[in-house]
Amino acid sequence: MTAFNTSREIPATVEQVFAAISDPERLSRWWGPAGFTNTFSVCEFKKGGRWSFIMHGPDGKEYSNESVFAEIEPPRKVVIQHISEPEFRLTIILSASEVGTVVSWSQAFESSEVASRVEHIVVPANEQNLDRLSAEVLRKAGGGSWCINLATATPGHTMLAAID
């Protein structure tokens, strides 16, 4: 098994971060790499629930995705089993920190060959996913936006600060 791990610290409560993951409308706004949009046909956010959607790439290509929410432990943990190719298991853990919440993101592939083939896409895409999650969590009510300062605290761990 090969896993790609990263983390991000977001200046918001664990509950606020979990809300951006558990609400299908909000999830559709931030899921995926930069430039992608989503159309969800099914998003049953519960243990064993189906998640079926199309990611629309900035190049006009469409990517069908089928997943199952394998574990949900509100507001701390979500495990997603991606059952369409490439198959993987994504574990998201939310932990309170002095600043807010550390989001730990681990994408595990059973096949090391598959992991090697997609690593050049997955590693930057996971960072972009966390960028987009952070922006969604820090959005002001009413559609306003925050100015977000990124600072790398340690390799693979980014801290965010929001300025109104």
C-alpha positions in Angstrom: 0.0 0.0 0.0 1.2 3.5 -0.9 -0.2 6.6 0.9 0.2 10.3 0.1 -0.1 12.4 3.2 -0.4 16.1 3.8 -1.9 18.4 6.4 -3.2 21.9 6.7 -4.0 24.2 9.6 -7.1 26.3 9.2 -8.1 29.1 11.6 -11.6 27.7 12.3 -13.1 25.3 14.7 -13.3 21.5 14.0 -17.1 21.9 13.6 -16.7 24.7 11.0 -14.3 22.6 8.9 -16.5 19.5 9.2 -19.5 21.5 8.1 -17.7 22.3 4.8 -17.1 18.6 4.3 -20.5 17.3 5.3 -22.7 19.7 3.4 -23.0 18.5 -0.2 -23.5 22.1 -1.5 -20.3 23.3 0.1 -18.4 20.1 -0.7 -19.2 20.6 -4.4 -17.8 24.1 -4.3 -14.3 23.0 -3.1 -13.8 19.4 -4.0 -11.1 18.7 -6.5 -8.0 20.4 -7.9 -7.9 24.1 -8.9 -10.1 25.0 -11.9 -12.4 22.0 -11.5 -16.2 22.1 -10.8 -18.5 19.3 -9.7 -22.0 18.0 -10.4 -23.2 15.7 -7.7 -25.9 13.2 -8.7 -25.8 11.4 -5.3 -24.2 12.5 -2.0 -25.5 10.5 0.9 -23.2 11.8 3.7 -23.6 8.9 6.1 -21.7 5.7 6.8 -22.1 3.4 3.8 -23.6 6.3 1.8 -23.0 6.6 -1.9 -21.3 9.6 -3.5 -21.6 9.8 -7.3 -20.4 12.9 -9.2 -18.8 14.3 -12.3 -15.7 16.5 -12.0 -15.5 19.0 -14.8 -11.9 19.8 -15.7 -10.8 23.2 -16.9 -9.9 21.6 -20.2 -13.6 20.6 -20.8 -13.0 16.9 -19.9 -15.4 15.2 -17.6 -14.3 12.7 -14.9 -16.9 10.3 -13.4 -16.4 9.4 -9.8 -18.0 6.7 -7.6 -17.3 6.6 -3.9 -18.7 5.3 -0.6 -18.5 7.1 2.7 -16.8 4.2 4.5 -16.6 5.9 8.0 -17.9 9.1 9.4 -17.2 10.2 13.0 -18.6 13.7 13.3 -16.9 16.1 13.6 -13.5 14.4 13.6 -13.1 11.8 10.8 -14.3 11.0 7.3 -13.1 8.0 5.3 -14.0 7.9 1.6 -13.5 4.7 -0.5 -13.1 5.7 -4.1 -14.5 2.7 -6.0 -14.0 3.9 -9.6 -10.6 3.9 -11.1 -8.1 4.7 -9.7 -9.2 3.0 -6.5 -8.1 4.6 -3.3 -9.1 5.2 0.3 -9.0 8.8 1.6 -8.9 9.4 5.3 -9.6 13.0 6.6 -8.9 13.6 10.3 -9.7 16.9 12.0 -7.9 17.8 15.2 -8.2 21.0 17.3 -5.1 23.1 17.5 -4.2 26.4 19.1 -4.9 28.2 15.8 -8.0 26.3 14.9 -8.0 22.9 13.2 -5.4 20.7 11.6 -6.7 18.8 8.7 -4.8 15.5 8.1 -5.3 14.1 4.6 -4.1 10.6 3.7 -4.9 9.1 0.3 -3.9 5.4 0.2 -3.6 3.2 -2.9 -3.6 -0.6 -2.5 -1.5 -0.9 -5.7 1.9 0.7 -5.6 1.9 0.6 -9.4 -1.2 2.7 -9.6 0.1 5.1 -6.9 3.3 5.6 -8.8 1.4 6.2 -12.1 -0.8 8.9 -10.5 1.6 10.5 -7.9 2.5 13.4 -10.2 -1.3 14.3 -10.3 -2.4 13.3 -6.8 0.3 15.1 -4.7 -0.4 18.6 -6.1 -4.1 17.9 -6.5 -4.3 17.1 -2.7 -2.7 20.5 -1.9 -5.1 22.3 -4.2 -8.0 20.4 -2.5 -6.8 21.7 0.8 -6.4 25.2 -0.6 -10.0 25.1 -1.8 -11.3 23.6 1.5 -9.5 26.3 3.4 -11.1 29.0 1.2 -14.5 27.5 1.6 -14.2 27.3 5.4 -13.0 30.9 5.5 -15.7 32.3 3.2 -17.7 35.1 4.9 -21.4 34.6 5.1 -23.1 36.4 2.3 -20.5 35.4 -0.3 -17.8 37.8 0.7 -14.2 36.6 0.8 -11.2 36.7 3.1 -7.7 37.4 2.2 -5.8 34.3 3.0 -2.1 34.3 3.9 -0.3 31.0 3.4 2.9 30.1 5.3 4.7 26.8 5.3 5.4 25.9 8.9 7.1 22.6 8.1 7.3 20.5 4.9 3.8 19.1 4.1 2.1 21.3 6.7 0.8 24.7 5.8 -0.7 27.3 8.1 -3.3 29.8 7.1 -4.3 33.1 8.4 -7.4 34.9 7.4 -7.6 38.7 7.2 -10.9 40.4 6.6 
